[in-house]
């Protein structure tokens, strides 16, 4: 067999084998990856609504930015302490952030008021790939100081939300949920203004999706 035939044939065989291996790896890993994604979503919803909430996952087709339709997952939530209340959770995504491999994904818990307006209950991070020590600080919680421990202030207040940045979004009117320099009430994280702003964009994205979802029901 001449080299002019042998070389392309070898390349073809390598390509076919590599493709088969990658396909096999995808088939093996897609199940665990999907399970992990589902677990992250449920964890974030529980972070917002608590362990006793009843969660039902649904989907809806809504208009996309390009004029086409997109299928969006959302969650109906029943609260034991407010069985007549209308609660939902939707994932919002930000534009890509500085030094980030992918957009932030934020779960936004919403209560729909009697007049149809939204009240953001809480938010939680589903996925982030921000810089440790900077953008990842959006997930920081309060730390007890040595002074608190030594002088008996180490006990947690019942029901207190210890998430330093994220708790600023609790029980807020959507119009308030911008950084202070953008006309809102949210304090950005020092050294991570871009990521802080990206969280507000993701929240707005989720709220816009929910408006379209409920309008389509």
N, C-alpha and C positions, 0 to 999 in steps of 0.2 A: 504493500500500500504506500503510495507516494505521500510525501509530507504535506502537499497541498490538500489532500483529502484527510489525512490523519489528524492534523492540528484542529481543523473545524469540528471534526467528529468528537475529539476529546473534549473540546469546549462545550459541545452540545450535551455530552454525557454528564459533565460536571454541573452544567446548568440544570439539567433534569433532576439529578440527584439532590442538589441544593434546594431546588423548589419542593421536592418531595419531603425533605427533612423539615423545611420551614412550615409546610402545610401540616405535617405531623405534630410539630411542636405547638402550632396554633390550636389544633384540635385538643391536644392534651391540656393546654393552659387556659383555654377560653372559659371553661367551667369554673375553675378556682378564681379567675379574675372577675368573672361576673358575680360570684358569691361575695368576693371582697368588696366590690362596688356596692352591692346591695347592703352589706353590713355597715359600710360607711354612711350610707344614706339613712338607714334606720337609727344609727347611733346619733347622728346630727338631729334627727326629729325628736328623739328621746331627750336630747340636751335642751331642746326648746320646750317641749310639752310635758316632759316627765315620763316616768316608767309605766304609768297606768293608762295612758292615752290609747285609744283604739284607732289604729291607722289603716286606711284603705287606699291602696295605690290605684290610680286611674290614669288615663291618657286622653288627650284631646288634640284635634287638628286646629291650628291657628295660623293666621297669615304670617309669613316670614318677611324679612326685610327685602328680599329679592322679588317679592310679589307672589311667590309660590306658597305652598302649604308646608308646615312642619309639624311633626307629631311631638308633643311635649308631655312628659310625665308629671303628674302632680299627686298630692296626697290629701284626702279628706281626713280630718282628725276629729274624734269625739272625745270631749273632756268629761270625766266623771263628775267634776265639781261644777260643770256648766253644760248639762246635756242638751240644752236648747241652743247653745251657741254655735255659730258657724265658723269653723277653723279650717285653715288650709296650710299646706307647706309646698313650696316650689323652689327649685334650684335656679339661681341666677348666676350668670357668668359675666366676668369683666372682660374688657379688652386685655390683650397681653400686657403684662407689667414689665418694668425694667428688670432685666436679668432673670426673667422667669421663663421656664420651659413651656408653660401652658397657662391658660387663663385661670384665675381664681374661680372656685365654685363655692357658692354660699347658699346654704339652706335658709330660707326666709319663712318664718311662721307668722301667719296673718289671721287676725280676727276680723270678720266682716260685720260691721255695725248695722243697726236696724235701718239706717238711712242709705245703706249700700257702700258707705265709705270704708276704707281700710284702716286698721290699726296694727302696726307691726308689734307682735308679741315679743319675739326674740329672734336672733339669727345665730347660725353656727357654721363653722368652716367644714365643708365636705372634702375639699381637695385644695392644696396649695403647694407651690414649689418655689417659695420665696427664699431670700438670703437669710440663713440662720443668724440670729442676733440683730437683724434689721426687720425686713418684711415679715418674717415668721413670728415676730413679736405680737402680731395681731391675735395670736392664740395664748398669750401669756395670762397667767392667773396670779392673784395676790400671793405673796410669800410672807410668812411670819418672820418678823425680825427677832434677833436674840433678845432684845429688850422686852418684846411681847411675851416671849416664852418665860423669861426669868421673872417677870413681874405679873404673871397670871393673866395675860391677855391673849393667850394662845387658843382659847375656845372659839370655835366658829359660831357666827350668828346663824340661827336656824333659817334656812331658805335663802341665805344671802348668795347672790351671784358673784363669784370671785373672779370672773373673767374681766380683766381690766379694760380692754378696748371694746370688746364685743357687747358688754352690758350697757354701753351708751345707747344702743339701739332698742333697748327694752321699752315696750309700751309707748312707742312714739308714733306721732303722726308722720306719714311718709314725707311731707314737705319739709320736715326738720332734718331729714337724714342726709345732710351734706356736711363736708368739713366746714369749720367755722370761717375759714378764709373764702369759702364758696357760698356763704350765707346761711349755713346750717348750724347745728349745735354739737357736732362731733369733733372732739379733739383728736387730731392726727397723732400718729406715733412719731416721736423725734427721730429723724434720720430715715423715716420710711413714709414720707408724705405720698409718694406715688402708690404704694400698696394700700395705704389708708384710703386714698381716694378710689382706688380700684374696688374696695369693699363696697363703698357707697354706690358705685356704678353697677355692681353685681346685684345689690339690693333693688335698685331701680329696674334692672332687667327682669328680676323675678316678679316685681309688682306689675310691670307691664304685661308679662305673660299671663299672670292671674286675671287681670282685667279682660284679656282676650278669651281666656278659658271660660270664665263665668258668663261672658257675653255670648258664648257659643252654646251654653247649656240650654 
